[in-house]
Every structure is written in structure tokens, then in C-alpha cells.
Amino acid sequence: SAVISQKPSRDICQRGTSLTIQCQVDSQVTMMFWYRQQPGQSLTLIATANQGSEATYESGFVIDKFPISRPNLTFSTLTVSNMSPEDSSIYLCSVLPQTGVKTEAFFGQGTRLTVV
Amino acid sequence: EDQVTQSPEALRLQEGESSSLNCSYTVSGLRGLFWYRQDPGKGPEFLFTLYSAGEEKEKERLKATLTKKESFLHITAPKPEDSATYLCAVQVPNSGYALNFGKGTSLLVTP
């Protein structure tokens, strides 16, 4: 398994500002992902964080709004830019220690964001 | 389009009352089916991954099974601490290694 530390655990932000969320893993992992969980909803994939290159975004999510970095195999950041109340959600980092035939995916504790 | 449907949306059980949660899926080429437990305010906690029809996995009071169309999470003699939301997700080749989640089943076990 992998131990994932996500910071901050929660924040309350003013609209129009930006927040950067950090995801630190205790071991090198092959893949890292960012998900969003809106109130009362399930998880939606935002993007795959690619090490050393631009992230791969899902439909409905763009780099200008959710810039992502992944400088190495244990760390990634997600920035929520120019926030509005609609961005209030839980943001979750997920990792796959390895890819292949059989994989397990682990999640951080999440960042609960409230935009006022 | 790949879909994951969980039922029921919510389930209330008496302590010791066994039951099953369902996860039905329509996907092209299942790579794996994942079960997670999520407590309020926390990230999903990994429970099981199933890879092929007929596979079963157990952990304490939980047992997950997989067919070609659905998966069941059986809860035997549940306790109040089993109360949580249980999420099902699938991994398919055309989505890389990301997971496509169902909406979850909210389980409440009362003493």
C-alpha cells in the first residue's frame, strides 16, 4: 500500500482567489490522479498527473482552471484557480503504486474546500 | 458509454442483520472492479479489487464477489462501526488506469 498525505485538509477561501493542494506519497508511484467529490455526489476524475509533462484532463476540466504539477514520482499539486462557490467540493489525490495486470488504487484523506 | 450503478442508494440494517450491496456495470473490457469504504469527511479506504468473473475476496465481515455484469458486497452480521458509504468503481482500458465510480450505497447499522 501507499501512505498519502494531502494538505491542507480543509480551507475556506474567498471567491476569485486560488488554492494549491499538495499530495505527498511515502513511496514512488507510477500514476497519480486528482478527483473531485461534490456535496452528496460520487467521485469525478479531474485529471491524470503526468510526471515531467502536462497533465491529462478529463472532459469539462481545463488547465487554466485546475493547473497540476507533478515534478517527481512522489509529489503532485492541484491548484483551483479563480474560485467560485461552485468549486466548493472535496478534492482527492489518488495513486497507483504500479500499473499492470493487477493494480490497487489508494486515496488521500481529501481537501474540503469551501468558497465564500 | 461505461456505466456503474449501485443499489440501493441507502440501506439501514439492524446490528447482526446480514445483507448485500449491488454494483452493476456496463463497460468495454473490465480491467478491475474496486470496492471502497468512505467515512464522512475522509477519503475512500481501499477494500478489494476483483479482476475476473467468479473471483471472491473476504475481509472480516465483508465478502466481495464478481460476475460478468455485477459485483456484490456481502456484509455478514454487521456492526455499527460498519456504517459508512460503500463505493464501487471500475477500471477500463480506454480510461487509462483511472477509476469510474458509482454513486455509492450509504449504509447505517443500528444497535
Interface residues (C-beta under 8 A of the other chain):
Chain A: S1 I4 Q6 M31 F33 Q41 S42 L43 T44 L45 T48 T56 L92 S94 L96 T99 V101 K102 T103 E104 A105 F106 F107 G108 Q109 G110 R112
Chain B: R31 G32 F34 Y36 G41 K42 G43 P44 E45 F46 T49 Y51 L87 A89 Q91 S95 G96 Y97 A98 L99 N100 F101 G102 K103 G104
